[in-house]
């Protein structure tokens, strides 16, 4: 068991012990593998990975496959636990037998058509913590047919983004209210917009700021404090940012 820090220590331990499997966030496995390459340590016995807590991008899965690692993902939330999981067929995600999943048109509760992207609504009849039609805010779609693995329960296409503008960057939620908090914490900032992108199989956060102050470095401390993440800063003159209602823009692709 380990967190997402001390990557060199973790890699050395994994190499010494001969670790064969990893479980954690999708991106941190790459951090460990790249660190092992830098240190010239052998992690070739690591051939299996079970990931969650963030999106497994197709290109990243392929990179793991090229290294001889079979990487499967699960999807869940803190309130509900596991919602769906992949099998070795890697053809959609099987809905967990302990929950009831619906895909609805966001904001309406009306079921979406099969194959149509909508919000994931989950019911769990756990007697200790029952939840009826709990709106996760996540987007997915029902996948038609039965899994080639033989399991017969409903399948969904996995996590396809957020119904609202909330997104995850490096495994951390970034919410519109945080953008508002950032603007409120900096008197000279007129408007801000967070952009999530994917560079070199790693999440990247950029904070676009409308201000008369041309020193972007002046906002790094505030960004770290509000978002709990590091991000690049791009300065725009007042009125230059798009007027499309977005305060968080996700440029990443979740499908191959």
C-alpha positions in Angstrom: 0.0 0.0 0.0 1.3 3.4 -1.0 0.2 6.9 -2.0 1.1 8.9 -5.1 4.3 10.3 -3.7 7.8 9.0 -3.2 7.9 7.4 -6.7 11.6 6.5 -6.5 11.1 4.6 -3.2 8.1 2.8 -4.6 9.9 1.8 -7.7 12.9 0.5 -5.8 10.6 -1.5 -3.5 8.6 -2.9 -6.4 11.8 -4.0 -8.2 13.3 -5.6 -5.0 10.1 -7.4 -4.2 9.3 -8.5 -7.7 5.9 -6.9 -7.9 3.6 -8.5 -10.5 0.4 -6.3 -10.2 -0.6 -2.7 -9.7 -3.8 -1.1 -8.5 -4.4 2.6 -8.3 -5.0 5.6 -10.6 -4.3 5.1 -14.3 -1.7 7.9 -14.6 0.4 7.0 -11.6 1.4 3.6 -13.0 3.1 5.5 -15.9 4.9 7.7 -13.4 6.3 4.6 -11.8 7.2 2.9 -15.0 8.9 6.1 -16.3 10.8 6.4 -13.0 11.9 2.8 -13.3 13.3 3.5 -16.8 15.2 6.5 -15.5 16.7 4.5 -12.6 17.3 1.4 -14.9 15.3 -0.8 -12.6 13.5 -3.9 -13.9 9.7 -4.0 -13.4 9.1 -6.5 -16.2 7.4 -8.9 -13.8 4.5 -6.4 -13.5 2.0 -7.7 -16.0 -1.4 -6.8 -14.5 -3.0 -3.6 -13.5 -6.5 -2.7 -12.1 -7.1 1.0 -12.2 -9.8 3.5 -11.2 -10.3 7.0 -9.8 -9.6 8.6 -13.2 -10.0 8.0 -16.9 -8.0 5.3 -18.6 -7.3 6.9 -22.0 -7.0 4.5 -24.9 -3.5 5.6 -25.8 -2.3 5.1 -22.2 -3.8 1.6 -22.1 -2.0 0.8 -25.4 1.3 2.1 -23.9 0.8 -0.3 -21.0 -0.1 -3.2 -23.4 3.1 -2.5 -25.4 5.0 -2.9 -22.1 3.3 -6.3 -21.5 0.8 -5.1 -19.0 -2.9 -6.0 -19.2 -4.7 -3.0 -17.7 -8.4 -3.2 -16.7 -10.5 -0.4 -15.2 -13.4 -0.2 -12.8 -15.8 2.7 -12.3 -17.3 3.7 -8.9 -17.9 6.6 -6.5 -17.3 7.1 -2.8 -21.1 7.0 -2.1 -21.9 3.9 -4.1 -18.8 1.8 -4.2 -18.2 -0.2 -7.4 -20.7 0.6 -10.2 -19.1 -1.2 -13.2 -16.0 -3.1 -14.2 -14.1 -4.4 -17.2 -13.3 -8.0 -17.9 -10.6 -9.4 -20.0 -12.9 -9.1 -23.0 -12.3 -5.3 -22.7 -15.6 -4.6 -24.5 -17.5 -2.2 -22.3 -18.0 -2.3 -18.6 -20.2 -4.8 -16.8 -22.6 -3.2 -14.3 -22.0 -4.5 -10.8 -24.7 -6.9 -9.7 -25.2 -4.9 -6.5 -26.6 -1.8 -8.1 -29.2 -0.7 -10.7 -27.9 1.7 -13.4 -29.9 4.0 -15.7 -28.6 6.4 -18.3 -30.8 9.5 -18.5 -30.9 12.8 -20.3 -28.9 15.1 -18.1 -31.0 17.2 -15.7 -34.3 15.4 -16.6 -34.3 11.9 -15.2 -35.8 10.7 -18.5 -34.1 7.5 -19.8 -31.8 8.1 -22.8 -32.0 5.9 -25.9 -29.8 2.8 -25.9 -26.4 4.0 -27.1 -27.1 7.6 -26.4 -24.7 9.4 -24.0 -26.4 10.6 -20.9 -26.0 10.9 -17.1 -25.4 7.8 -15.0 -28.1 7.3 -12.4 -27.6 4.6 -9.8 -29.8 2.9 -7.2 -28.3 0.8 -4.5 -30.5 -1.1 -2.1 -27.8 -1.5 0.6 -29.8 -1.5 3.8 -27.1 0.4 5.7 -26.9 3.2 3.1 -29.7 3.0 0.5 -29.6 5.5 -2.4 -32.5 5.8 -4.9 -31.7 7.1 -8.4 -28.6 8.8 -7.2 -27.3 11.3 -9.9 -23.6 10.7 -10.2 -22.9 13.7 -12.6 -20.9 11.3 -14.8 -21.7 10.6 -18.4 -21.8 7.2 -20.1 -24.0 5.1 -22.5 -25.6 1.7 -22.6 -23.7 -0.7 -24.7 -25.9 -3.1 -26.6 -25.5 -6.9 -26.6 -23.8 -9.3 -24.3 -20.2 -9.3 -23.3 -18.0 -11.8 -25.1 -16.7 -12.8 -21.7 -20.0 -14.6 -21.0 -21.4 -12.3 -18.3 -24.9 -11.3 -19.0 -25.5 -8.2 -16.9 -26.0 -4.7 -18.5 -23.0 -3.0 -20.0 -22.0 0.6 -20.2 -19.3 2.3 -22.3 -17.3 3.5 -19.3 -16.8 7.0 -18.1 -17.4 9.6 -20.9 -17.0 12.9 -19.0 -19.2 14.9 -16.7 -22.8 16.1 -17.1 -21.8 19.4 -15.6 -18.5 21.2 -16.0 -16.8 19.4 -13.2 -13.9 17.2 -14.3 -11.0 15.3 -12.9 -7.4 16.3 -13.5 -4.6 14.1 -12.3 -7.3 12.2 -10.2 -8.5 15.4 -8.5 -11.9 16.9 -9.1 -11.9 20.5 -10.4 -15.2 22.2 -10.0 -16.7 25.5 -11.3 -17.0 26.9 -7.8 -13.2 26.5 -7.4 -12.8 28.7 -10.5 -15.0 31.3 -8.8 -13.0 31.0 -5.6 -9.8 31.6 -7.5 -11.2 34.8 -9.1 -12.6 36.0 -5.8 -9.2 35.4 -4.1 -7.4 37.7 -6.7 -8.8 41.2 -6.9 -7.0 41.9 -10.2 -8.5 38.9 -12.0 -11.6 39.7 -14.0 -12.3 36.2 -15.3 -10.7 32.8 -15.4 -11.1 29.5 -17.4 -9.5 26.2 -16.6 -8.5 23.9 -19.5 -7.8 20.2 -19.1 -5.6 18.7 -21.7 -3.5 15.6 -22.3 0.2 16.0 -23.1 2.6 13.0 -23.2 0.0 10.7 -21.5 -0.2 13.0 -18.6 -3.0 15.4 -17.6 -2.2 19.0 -17.9 -4.1 21.9 -16.3 -3.9 25.4 -17.8 -5.5 28.4 -16.1 -6.5 31.2 -18.5 -6.8 34.5 -16.7 -8.2 37.9 -17.8 -6.2 40.6 -16.0 -4.2 43.7 -16.6 -1.3 42.1 -14.6 1.1 40.5 -17.1 3.0 38.5 -14.5 1.5 35.0 -14.6 3.8 33.6 -11.9 2.0 35.8 -9.4 -0.9 33.4 -9.5 0.8 30.1 -9.0 0.5 30.1 -5.2 -3.2 30.9 -5.5 -3.7 28.1 -8.1 -2.0 25.6 -5.9 -4.1 26.6 -2.9 -7.5 26.7 -4.6 -7.2 23.7 -7.0 -4.7 21.6 -5.1 -2.9 21.2 -8.4 -0.1 22.8 -10.4 -1.1 24.5 -13.6 0.3 26.7 -16.4 -1.0 30.2 -16.6 -1.9 32.1 -19.7 -2.7 35.8 -19.4 -5.4 37.5 -21.5 -6.4 41.1 -21.8 -9.8 42.0 -20.4 -12.7 40.7 -22.6 -10.5 38.3 -24.6 -11.7 35.0 -23.1 -14.6 33.2 -24.9 -18.1 34.2 -23.8 -19.6 30.7 -24.1 -20.5 30.0 -20.5 -17.6 27.6 -19.9 -15.4 28.0 -16.9 -13.9 24.5 -17.3 -13.0 23.2 -20.7 -12.0 19.5 -21.1 -10.1 19.0 -24.4 -9.3 15.3 -23.6 -10.8 12.5 -25.7 -12.2 9.6 -23.7 -12.9 7.3 -26.6 -10.6 5.7 -29.1 
